Amino acid sequence: MRRPIVLFCSQTGERYLTTKNKANTPDRLRLLKYSAKLRRRVWFVEE
Protein backbone atom coordinates (compact mmCIF):
# COMPACT_ATOMS: atom_id res chain seq x y z
CA MET A 1 0.00 0.00 0.00
CA ARG A 2 1.29 3.46 -0.87
CA ARG A 3 1.75 5.92 1.99
CA PRO A 4 2.16 9.72 1.72
CA ILE A 5 5.60 11.01 2.72
CA VAL A 6 7.20 14.45 2.95
CA LEU A 7 10.57 15.15 1.34
CA PHE A 8 12.57 17.97 2.92
CA CYS A 9 15.35 20.14 1.47
CA SER A 10 17.96 20.99 4.10
CA GLN A 11 19.32 23.97 2.11
CA THR A 12 16.08 25.93 1.69
CA GLY A 13 13.56 24.26 4.00
CA GLU A 14 11.20 23.50 1.11
CA ARG A 15 8.92 20.51 1.38
CA TYR A 16 7.72 18.15 -1.35
CA LEU A 17 4.79 15.76 -0.88
CA THR A 18 4.83 12.36 -2.60
CA THR A 19 3.95 8.71 -1.94
CA LYS A 20 5.98 5.54 -1.62
CA ASN A 21 5.36 1.84 -1.20
CA LYS A 22 7.05 0.82 2.07
CA ALA A 23 7.09 -2.85 1.09
CA ASN A 24 9.23 -2.13 -1.99
CA THR A 25 11.23 0.80 -0.57
CA PRO A 26 11.83 0.31 3.18
CA ASP A 27 14.81 2.72 3.29
CA ARG A 28 14.55 6.49 3.52
CA LEU A 29 13.84 8.04 0.14
CA ARG A 30 16.27 10.58 -1.36
CA LEU A 31 15.38 12.33 -4.63
CA LEU A 32 17.04 15.01 -6.74
CA LYS A 33 14.26 17.59 -7.26
CA TYR A 34 14.12 21.14 -8.63
CA SER A 35 14.19 23.93 -6.05
CA ALA A 36 12.40 27.10 -7.16
CA LYS A 37 14.23 29.18 -4.54
CA LEU A 38 17.71 28.09 -5.69
CA ARG A 39 16.66 27.58 -9.34
CA ARG A 40 18.58 24.30 -9.57
CA ARG A 41 18.24 20.66 -8.60
CA VAL A 42 18.97 19.75 -4.96
CA TRP A 43 18.58 16.64 -2.80
CA PHE A 44 15.27 16.20 -0.99
CA VAL A 45 15.29 13.54 1.76
CA GLU A 46 12.46 11.81 3.57
CA GLU A 47 11.65 13.29 6.98
PDBQT receptor file of N, H, CA, C and O in Angstrom, charges set to zero:
ATOM      1  N   MET A   1       0.832  -1.183   0.000  1.00  0.00    +0.000 N 
ATOM      2  CA  MET A   1       0.000   0.000   0.000  1.00  0.00    +0.000 C 
ATOM      3  C   MET A   1       0.877   1.247   0.000  1.00  0.00    +0.000 C 
ATOM      4  O   MET A   1       1.883   1.299   0.707  1.00  0.00    +0.000 OA
ATOM      5  N   ARG A   2       0.509   2.230  -0.772  1.00  0.00    +0.000 N 
ATOM      6  H   ARG A   2      -0.309   2.188  -1.346  1.00  0.00    +0.000 HD
ATOM      7  CA  ARG A   2       1.285   3.459  -0.874  1.00  0.00    +0.000 C 
ATOM      8  C   ARG A   2       0.918   4.415   0.261  1.00  0.00    +0.000 C 
ATOM      9  O   ARG A   2      -0.258   4.615   0.565  1.00  0.00    +0.000 OA
ATOM     10  N   ARG A   3       1.931   4.992   0.874  1.00  0.00    +0.000 N 
ATOM     11  H   ARG A   3       2.887   4.828   0.628  1.00  0.00    +0.000 HD
ATOM     12  CA  ARG A   3       1.748   5.925   1.988  1.00  0.00    +0.000 C 
ATOM     13  C   ARG A   3       2.292   7.294   1.590  1.00  0.00    +0.000 C 
ATOM     14  O   ARG A   3       3.317   7.370   0.913  1.00  0.00    +0.000 OA
ATOM     15  N   PRO A   4       1.624   8.383   1.998  1.00  0.00    +0.000 N 
ATOM     16  CA  PRO A   4       2.161   9.719   1.717  1.00  0.00    +0.000 C 
ATOM     17  C   PRO A   4       3.387   9.996   2.583  1.00  0.00    +0.000 C 
ATOM     18  O   PRO A   4       3.415   9.646   3.763  1.00  0.00    +0.000 OA
ATOM     19  N   ILE A   5       4.392  10.623   1.991  1.00  0.00    +0.000 N 
ATOM     20  H   ILE A   5       4.369  10.907   1.033  1.00  0.00    +0.000 HD
ATOM     21  CA  ILE A   5       5.600  11.010   2.723  1.00  0.00    +0.000 C 
ATOM     22  C   ILE A   5       5.945  12.444   2.355  1.00  0.00    +0.000 C 
ATOM     23  O   ILE A   5       5.498  12.958   1.330  1.00  0.00    +0.000 OA
ATOM     24  N   VAL A   6       6.743  13.085   3.198  1.00  0.00    +0.000 N 
ATOM     25  H   VAL A   6       7.106  12.669   4.031  1.00  0.00    +0.000 HD
ATOM     26  CA  VAL A   6       7.198  14.448   2.954  1.00  0.00    +0.000 C 
ATOM     27  C   VAL A   6       8.700  14.404   2.731  1.00  0.00    +0.000 C 
ATOM     28  O   VAL A   6       9.441  13.845   3.539  1.00  0.00    +0.000 OA
ATOM     29  N   LEU A   7       9.148  15.001   1.622  1.00  0.00    +0.000 N 
ATOM     30  H   LEU A   7       8.546  15.455   0.965  1.00  0.00    +0.000 HD
ATOM     31  CA  LEU A   7      10.572  15.146   1.345  1.00  0.00    +0.000 C 
ATOM     32  C   LEU A   7      10.973  16.562   1.733  1.00  0.00    +0.000 C 
ATOM     33  O   LEU A   7      10.235  17.512   1.471  1.00  0.00    +0.000 OA
ATOM     34  N   PHE A   8      12.135  16.706   2.354  1.00  0.00    +0.000 N 
ATOM     35  H   PHE A   8      12.735  15.935   2.566  1.00  0.00    +0.000 HD
ATOM     36  CA  PHE A   8      12.575  17.973   2.924  1.00  0.00    +0.000 C 
ATOM     37  C   PHE A   8      13.927  18.357   2.343  1.00  0.00    +0.000 C 
ATOM     38  O   PHE A   8      14.822  17.519   2.241  1.00  0.00    +0.000 OA
ATOM     39  N   CYS A   9      14.078  19.625   1.963  1.00  0.00    +0.000 N 
ATOM     40  H   CYS A   9      13.351  20.306   2.047  1.00  0.00    +0.000 HD
ATOM     41  CA  CYS A   9      15.354  20.140   1.466  1.00  0.00    +0.000 C 
ATOM     42  C   CYS A   9      16.056  20.852   2.619  1.00  0.00    +0.000 C 
ATOM     43  O   CYS A   9      15.511  21.799   3.187  1.00  0.00    +0.000 OA
ATOM     44  N   SER A  10      17.252  20.406   2.965  1.00  0.00    +0.000 N 
ATOM     45  H   SER A  10      17.695  19.637   2.503  1.00  0.00    +0.000 HD
ATOM     46  CA  SER A  10      17.960  20.994   4.098  1.00  0.00    +0.000 C 
ATOM     47  C   SER A  10      18.527  22.375   3.766  1.00  0.00    +0.000 C 
ATOM     48  O   SER A  10      18.776  23.167   4.675  1.00  0.00    +0.000 OA
ATOM     49  N   GLN A  11      18.734  22.676   2.495  1.00  0.00    +0.000 N 
ATOM     50  H   GLN A  11      18.532  22.032   1.757  1.00  0.00    +0.000 HD
ATOM     51  CA  GLN A  11      19.322  23.969   2.113  1.00  0.00    +0.000 C 
ATOM     52  C   GLN A  11      18.314  25.111   2.172  1.00  0.00    +0.000 C 
ATOM     53  O   GLN A  11      18.659  26.217   2.588  1.00  0.00    +0.000 OA
ATOM     54  N   THR A  12      17.067  24.857   1.761  1.00  0.00    +0.000 N 
ATOM     55  H   THR A  12      16.786  23.959   1.424  1.00  0.00    +0.000 HD
ATOM     56  CA  THR A  12      16.076  25.933   1.687  1.00  0.00    +0.000 C 
ATOM     57  C   THR A  12      14.901  25.737   2.633  1.00  0.00    +0.000 C 
ATOM     58  O   THR A  12      14.173  26.692   2.906  1.00  0.00    +0.000 OA
ATOM     59  N   GLY A  13      14.697  24.533   3.137  1.00  0.00    +0.000 N 
ATOM     60  H   GLY A  13      15.288  23.758   2.916  1.00  0.00    +0.000 HD
ATOM     61  CA  GLY A  13      13.557  24.260   4.004  1.00  0.00    +0.000 C 
ATOM     62  C   GLY A  13      12.288  23.946   3.239  1.00  0.00    +0.000 C 
ATOM     63  O   GLY A  13      11.224  23.808   3.843  1.00  0.00    +0.000 OA
ATOM     64  N   GLU A  14      12.378  23.830   1.919  1.00  0.00    +0.000 N 
ATOM     65  H   GLU A  14      13.242  23.942   1.429  1.00  0.00    +0.000 HD
ATOM     66  CA  GLU A  14      11.205  23.500   1.111  1.00  0.00    +0.000 C 
ATOM     67  C   GLU A  14      10.762  22.080   1.398  1.00  0.00    +0.000 C 
ATOM     68  O   GLU A  14      11.562  21.227   1.783  1.00  0.00    +0.000 OA
ATOM     69  N   ARG A  15       9.479  21.842   1.204  1.00  0.00    +0.000 N 
ATOM     70  H   ARG A  15       8.829  22.535   0.891  1.00  0.00    +0.000 HD
ATOM     71  CA  ARG A  15       8.923  20.507   1.380  1.00  0.00    +0.000 C 
ATOM     72  C   ARG A  15       8.277  20.062   0.085  1.00  0.00    +0.000 C 
ATOM     73  O   ARG A  15       7.772  20.877  -0.687  1.00  0.00    +0.000 OA
ATOM     74  N   TYR A  16       8.299  18.741  -0.149  1.00  0.00    +0.000 N 
ATOM     75  H   TYR A  16       8.709  18.079   0.478  1.00  0.00    +0.000 HD
ATOM     76  CA  TYR A  16       7.719  18.151  -1.352  1.00  0.00    +0.000 C 
ATOM     77  C   TYR A  16       6.931  16.927  -0.923  1.00  0.00    +0.000 C 
ATOM     78  O   TYR A  16       7.481  16.042  -0.267  1.00  0.00    +0.000 OA
ATOM     79  N   LEU A  17       5.656  16.855  -1.279  1.00  0.00    +0.000 N 
ATOM     80  H   LEU A  17       5.209  17.574  -1.811  1.00  0.00    +0.000 HD
ATOM     81  CA  LEU A  17       4.786  15.756  -0.875  1.00  0.00    +0.000 C 
ATOM     82  C   LEU A  17       4.707  14.724  -1.991  1.00  0.00    +0.000 C 
ATOM     83  O   LEU A  17       4.457  15.068  -3.146  1.00  0.00    +0.000 OA
ATOM     84  N   THR A  18       4.921  13.457  -1.643  1.00  0.00    +0.000 N 
ATOM     85  H   THR A  18       5.124  13.177  -0.704  1.00  0.00    +0.000 HD
ATOM     86  CA  THR A  18       4.827  12.360  -2.604  1.00  0.00    +0.000 C 
ATOM     87  C   THR A  18       4.382  11.104  -1.862  1.00  0.00    +0.000 C 
ATOM     88  O   THR A  18       4.095  11.157  -0.665  1.00  0.00    +0.000 OA
ATOM     89  N   THR A  19       4.323   9.983  -2.563  1.00  0.00    +0.000 N 
ATOM     90  H   THR A  19       4.556   9.940  -3.534  1.00  0.00    +0.000 HD
ATOM     91  CA  THR A  19       3.953   8.712  -1.936  1.00  0.00    +0.000 C 
ATOM     92  C   THR A  19       5.026   7.682  -2.217  1.00  0.00    +0.000 C 
ATOM     93  O   THR A  19       5.800   7.810  -3.166  1.00  0.00    +0.000 OA
ATOM     94  N   LYS A  20       5.061   6.651  -1.375  1.00  0.00    +0.000 N 
ATOM     95  H   LYS A  20       4.432   6.547  -0.605  1.00  0.00    +0.000 HD
ATOM     96  CA  LYS A  20       5.975   5.542  -1.618  1.00  0.00    +0.000 C 
ATOM     97  C   LYS A  20       5.378   4.264  -1.064  1.00  0.00    +0.000 C 
ATOM     98  O   LYS A  20       4.566   4.292  -0.138  1.00  0.00    +0.000 OA
ATOM     99  N   ASN A  21       5.784   3.150  -1.635  1.00  0.00    +0.000 N 
ATOM    100  H   ASN A  21       6.443   3.127  -2.387  1.00  0.00    +0.000 HD
ATOM    101  CA  ASN A  21       5.357   1.835  -1.197  1.00  0.00    +0.000 C 
ATOM    102  C   ASN A  21       6.415   1.321  -0.225  1.00  0.00    +0.000 C 
ATOM    103  O   ASN A  21       7.534   1.014  -0.636  1.00  0.00    +0.000 OA
ATOM    104  N   LYS A  22       6.074   1.225   1.055  1.00  0.00    +0.000 N 
ATOM    105  H   LYS A  22       5.166   1.475   1.389  1.00  0.00    +0.000 HD
ATOM    106  CA  LYS A  22       7.054   0.823   2.069  1.00  0.00    +0.000 C 
ATOM    107  C   LYS A  22       7.509  -0.618   1.919  1.00  0.00    +0.000 C 
ATOM    108  O   LYS A  22       8.600  -0.968   2.368  1.00  0.00    +0.000 OA
ATOM    109  N   ALA A  23       6.694  -1.460   1.296  1.00  0.00    +0.000 N 
ATOM    110  H   ALA A  23       5.808  -1.176   0.931  1.00  0.00    +0.000 HD
ATOM    111  CA  ALA A  23       7.087  -2.854   1.088  1.00  0.00    +0.000 C 
ATOM    112  C   ALA A  23       8.226  -2.946   0.075  1.00  0.00    +0.000 C 
ATOM    113  O   ALA A  23       9.126  -3.772   0.227  1.00  0.00    +0.000 OA
ATOM    114  N   ASN A  24       8.193  -2.105  -0.954  1.00  0.00    +0.000 N 
ATOM    115  H   ASN A  24       7.462  -1.434  -1.078  1.00  0.00    +0.000 HD
ATOM    116  CA  ASN A  24       9.227  -2.131  -1.990  1.00  0.00    +0.000 C 
ATOM    117  C   ASN A  24      10.408  -1.231  -1.664  1.00  0.00    +0.000 C 
ATOM    118  O   ASN A  24      11.522  -1.493  -2.118  1.00  0.00    +0.000 OA
ATOM    119  N   THR A  25      10.189  -0.174  -0.886  1.00  0.00    +0.000 N 
ATOM    120  H   THR A  25       9.284   0.039  -0.517  1.00  0.00    +0.000 HD
ATOM    121  CA  THR A  25      11.235   0.797  -0.566  1.00  0.00    +0.000 C 
ATOM    122  C   THR A  25      11.256   1.036   0.940  1.00  0.00    +0.000 C 
ATOM    123  O   THR A  25      10.737   2.054   1.399  1.00  0.00    +0.000 OA
ATOM    124  N   PRO A  26      11.841   0.128   1.723  1.00  0.00    +0.000 N 
ATOM    125  CA  PRO A  26      11.826   0.307   3.179  1.00  0.00    +0.000 C 
ATOM    126  C   PRO A  26      12.792   1.391   3.669  1.00  0.00    +0.000 C 
ATOM    127  O   PRO A  26      12.603   1.933   4.758  1.00  0.00    +0.000 OA
ATOM    128  N   ASP A  27      13.832   1.716   2.873  1.00  0.00    +0.000 N 
ATOM    129  H   ASP A  27      13.986   1.276   1.989  1.00  0.00    +0.000 HD
ATOM    130  CA  ASP A  27      14.809   2.720   3.287  1.00  0.00    +0.000 C 
ATOM    131  C   ASP A  27      14.247   4.125   3.105  1.00  0.00    +0.000 C 
ATOM    132  O   ASP A  27      13.214   4.324   2.467  1.00  0.00    +0.000 OA
ATOM    133  N   ARG A  28      14.960   5.100   3.687  1.00  0.00    +0.000 N 
ATOM    134  H   ARG A  28      15.799   4.938   4.206  1.00  0.00    +0.000 HD
ATOM    135  CA  ARG A  28      14.552   6.493   3.519  1.00  0.00    +0.000 C 
ATOM    136  C   ARG A  28      14.778   6.915   2.076  1.00  0.00    +0.000 C 
ATOM    137  O   ARG A  28      15.813   6.618   1.480  1.00  0.00    +0.000 OA
ATOM    138  N   LEU A  29      13.801   7.605   1.532  1.00  0.00    +0.000 N 
ATOM    139  H   LEU A  29      12.960   7.846   2.017  1.00  0.00    +0.000 HD
ATOM    140  CA  LEU A  29      13.840   8.037   0.145  1.00  0.00    +0.000 C 
ATOM    141  C   LEU A  29      14.667   9.310   0.012  1.00  0.00    +0.000 C 
ATOM    142  O   LEU A  29      14.609  10.189   0.872  1.00  0.00    +0.000 OA
ATOM    143  N   ARG A  30      15.441   9.404  -1.079  1.00  0.00    +0.000 N 
ATOM    144  H   ARG A  30      15.488   8.690  -1.778  1.00  0.00    +0.000 HD
ATOM    145  CA  ARG A  30      16.268  10.577  -1.362  1.00  0.00    +0.000 C 
ATOM    146  C   ARG A  30      16.164  10.851  -2.851  1.00  0.00    +0.000 C 
ATOM    147  O   ARG A  30      16.577  10.023  -3.664  1.00  0.00    +0.000 OA
ATOM    148  N   LEU A  31      15.611  12.016  -3.224  1.00  0.00    +0.000 N 
ATOM    149  H   LEU A  31      15.276  12.688  -2.564  1.00  0.00    +0.000 HD
ATOM    150  CA  LEU A  31      15.380  12.333  -4.632  1.00  0.00    +0.000 C 
ATOM    151  C   LEU A  31      16.015  13.668  -4.993  1.00  0.00    +0.000 C 
ATOM    152  O   LEU A  31      16.062  14.584  -4.172  1.00  0.00    +0.000 OA
ATOM    153  N   LEU A  32      16.497  13.771  -6.210  1.00  0.00    +0.000 N 
ATOM    154  H   LEU A  32      16.459  13.027  -6.877  1.00  0.00    +0.000 HD
ATOM    155  CA  LEU A  32      17.036  15.012  -6.743  1.00  0.00    +0.000 C 
ATOM    156  C   LEU A  32      15.891  15.761  -7.415  1.00  0.00    +0.000 C 
ATOM    157  O   LEU A  32      15.443  15.376  -8.495  1.00  0.00    +0.000 OA
ATOM    158  N   LYS A  33      15.417  16.830  -6.777  1.00  0.00    +0.000 N 
ATOM    159  H   LYS A  33      15.781  17.143  -5.900  1.00  0.00    +0.000 HD
ATOM    160  CA  LYS A  33      14.261  17.587  -7.263  1.00  0.00    +0.000 C 
ATOM    161  C   LYS A  33      14.673  19.036  -7.526  1.00  0.00    +0.000 C 
ATOM    162  O   LYS A  33      15.700  19.501  -7.033  1.00  0.00    +0.000 OA
ATOM    163  N   TYR A  34      13.853  19.740  -8.312  1.00  0.00    +0.000 N 
ATOM    164  H   TYR A  34      13.018  19.362  -8.712  1.00  0.00    +0.000 HD
ATOM    165  CA  TYR A  34      14.115  21.142  -8.634  1.00  0.00    +0.000 C 
ATOM    166  C   TYR A  34      13.657  22.042  -7.489  1.00  0.00    +0.000 C 
ATOM    167  O   TYR A  34      12.538  21.910  -6.994  1.00  0.00    +0.000 OA
ATOM    168  N   SER A  35      14.521  22.948  -7.080  1.00  0.00    +0.000 N 
ATOM    169  H   SER A  35      15.430  23.055  -7.483  1.00  0.00    +0.000 HD
ATOM    170  CA  SER A  35      14.192  23.930  -6.048  1.00  0.00    +0.000 C 
ATOM    171  C   SER A  35      13.933  25.272  -6.726  1.00  0.00    +0.000 C 
ATOM    172  O   SER A  35      14.815  25.807  -7.398  1.00  0.00    +0.000 OA
ATOM    173  N   ALA A  36      12.738  25.814  -6.556  1.00  0.00    +0.000 N 
ATOM    174  H   ALA A  36      12.022  25.379  -6.011  1.00  0.00    +0.000 HD
ATOM    175  CA  ALA A  36      12.395  27.099  -7.161  1.00  0.00    +0.000 C 
ATOM    176  C   ALA A  36      13.169  28.248  -6.510  1.00  0.00    +0.000 C 
ATOM    177  O   ALA A  36      13.469  29.242  -7.171  1.00  0.00    +0.000 OA
ATOM    178  N   LYS A  37      13.490  28.121  -5.234  1.00  0.00    +0.000 N 
ATOM    179  H   LYS A  37      13.247  27.313  -4.697  1.00  0.00    +0.000 HD
ATOM    180  CA  LYS A  37      14.230  29.178  -4.539  1.00  0.00    +0.000 C 
ATOM    181  C   LYS A  37      15.673  29.269  -5.033  1.00  0.00    +0.000 C 
ATOM    182  O   LYS A  37      16.195  30.366  -5.232  1.00  0.00    +0.000 OA
ATOM    183  N   LEU A  38      16.318  28.117  -5.232  1.00  0.00    +0.000 N 
ATOM    184  H   LEU A  38      15.894  27.225  -5.070  1.00  0.00    +0.000 HD
ATOM    185  CA  LEU A  38      17.705  28.094  -5.687  1.00  0.00    +0.000 C 
ATOM    186  C   LEU A  38      17.825  28.040  -7.206  1.00  0.00    +0.000 C 
ATOM    187  O   LEU A  38      18.900  28.279  -7.757  1.00  0.00    +0.000 OA
ATOM    188  N   ARG A  39      16.720  27.727  -7.883  1.00  0.00    +0.000 N 
ATOM    189  H   ARG A  39      15.847  27.533  -7.435  1.00  0.00    +0.000 HD
ATOM    190  CA  ARG A  39      16.660  27.581  -9.338  1.00  0.00    +0.000 C 
ATOM    191  C   ARG A  39      17.662  26.557  -9.861  1.00  0.00    +0.000 C 
ATOM    192  O   ARG A  39      18.320  26.771 -10.879  1.00  0.00    +0.000 OA
ATOM    193  N   ARG A  40      17.762  25.440  -9.141  1.00  0.00    +0.000 N 
ATOM    194  H   ARG A  40      17.227  25.266  -8.314  1.00  0.00    +0.000 HD
ATOM    195  CA  ARG A  40      18.583  24.303  -9.569  1.00  0.00    +0.000 C 
ATOM    196  C   ARG A  40      18.099  23.055  -8.848  1.00  0.00    +0.000 C 
ATOM    197  O   ARG A  40      17.255  23.134  -7.956  1.00  0.00    +0.000 OA
ATOM    198  N   ARG A  41      18.632  21.913  -9.234  1.00  0.00    +0.000 N 
ATOM    199  H   ARG A  41      19.318  21.849  -9.959  1.00  0.00    +0.000 HD
ATOM    200  CA  ARG A  41      18.240  20.659  -8.597  1.00  0.00    +0.000 C 
ATOM    201  C   ARG A  41      19.030  20.457  -7.310  1.00  0.00    +0.000 C 
ATOM    202  O   ARG A  41      20.238  20.688  -7.272  1.00  0.00    +0.000 OA
ATOM    203  N   VAL A  42      18.346  20.027  -6.260  1.00  0.00    +0.000 N 
ATOM    204  H   VAL A  42      17.364  19.839  -6.290  1.00  0.00    +0.000 HD
ATOM    205  CA  VAL A  42      18.968  19.747  -4.962  1.00  0.00    +0.000 C 
ATOM    206  C   VAL A  42      18.378  18.453  -4.406  1.00  0.00    +0.000 C 
ATOM    207  O   VAL A  42      17.335  17.989  -4.868  1.00  0.00    +0.000 OA
ATOM    208  N   TRP A  43      19.048  17.880  -3.419  1.00  0.00    +0.000 N 
ATOM    209  H   TRP A  43      19.895  18.257  -3.044  1.00  0.00    +0.000 HD
ATOM    210  CA  TRP A  43      18.579  16.639  -2.805  1.00  0.00    +0.000 C 
ATOM    211  C   TRP A  43      17.460  16.929  -1.817  1.00  0.00    +0.000 C 
ATOM    212  O   TRP A  43      17.582  17.808  -0.964  1.00  0.00    +0.000 OA
ATOM    213  N   PHE A  44      16.377  16.188  -1.939  1.00  0.00    +0.000 N 
ATOM    214  H   PHE A  44      16.277  15.474  -2.632  1.00  0.00    +0.000 HD
ATOM    215  CA  PHE A  44      15.270  16.196  -0.990  1.00  0.00    +0.000 C 
ATOM    216  C   PHE A  44      15.270  14.831  -0.316  1.00  0.00    +0.000 C 
ATOM    217  O   PHE A  44      15.281  13.807  -0.999  1.00  0.00    +0.000 OA
ATOM    218  N   VAL A  45      15.257  14.801   1.026  1.00  0.00    +0.000 N 
ATOM    219  H   VAL A  45      15.248  15.633   1.580  1.00  0.00    +0.000 HD
ATOM    220  CA  VAL A  45      15.291  13.539   1.761  1.00  0.00    +0.000 C 
ATOM    221  C   VAL A  45      14.006  13.365   2.561  1.00  0.00    +0.000 C 
ATOM    222  O   VAL A  45      13.349  14.338   2.931  1.00  0.00    +0.000 OA
ATOM    223  N   GLU A  46      13.669  12.126   2.816  1.00  0.00    +0.000 N 
ATOM    224  H   GLU A  46      14.203  11.336   2.516  1.00  0.00    +0.000 HD
ATOM    225  CA  GLU A  46      12.457  11.810   3.570  1.00  0.00    +0.000 C 
ATOM    226  C   GLU A  46      12.628  12.219   5.027  1.00  0.00    +0.000 C 
ATOM    227  O   GLU A  46      13.658  11.942   5.641  1.00  0.00    +0.000 OA
ATOM    228  N   GLU A  47      11.609  12.881   5.577  1.00  0.00    +0.000 N 
ATOM    229  H   GLU A  47      10.772  13.106   5.078  1.00  0.00    +0.000 HD
ATOM    230  CA  GLU A  47      11.654  13.292   6.985  1.00  0.00    +0.000 C 
ATOM    231  C   GLU A  47      11.450  12.122   7.901  1.00  0.00    +0.000 C 
ATOM    232  O   GLU A  47      11.458  12.285   9.122  1.00  0.00    +0.000 OA
TER     233      GLU A  47
